[in-house]
Amino acid sequence: MGFFRKLYLFFVFRKKLLKIETDLKIQFNIRVDNIYRLYTVLNIPTDIVDEPYNLRRSDIDSLSRNYIAEFNYRMSEFLNQRGLTELYRIYDMEKVDKYSYLLVFGFSLLDTRRMANYLLFFWLPLFVLSFISLLIYIIIQ
């Protein structure tokens, strides 16, 4: 798949994501950042984990993985119903606390963080320097 096709699909992803942003916030407590990644901190309910003194750490992690898999399934169904099938993936799943996990979803065909950094730190300074050079050239002439 070519770059321009991926870019087109990113703008489709962005457009549909902006339409459902409030629904995501209400139903799943998911927020959308400036580069259109979806993120949330998923807290594992204490009723799932019985007695913390009787469970080993591996048992807690296993119960947590099941809860996260259920959350991912519900969210995937929601996003697929809204027309985002195969346009998203999990970027990162990081354990924040004993019962908290940071989940980051994003566009599946491009790494939006890398693309934003590339635009911000390479093309934008290059454009600004070119514009300043052009202004200096015009003033000197």
Beta strands, then each sheet from edge to edge (+ up, - down):
strand 1: 31-32
strand 2: 38-43
strand 3: 88-97
strand 4: 100-107
sheet 1: 1+ 2- 4+ 3-
end
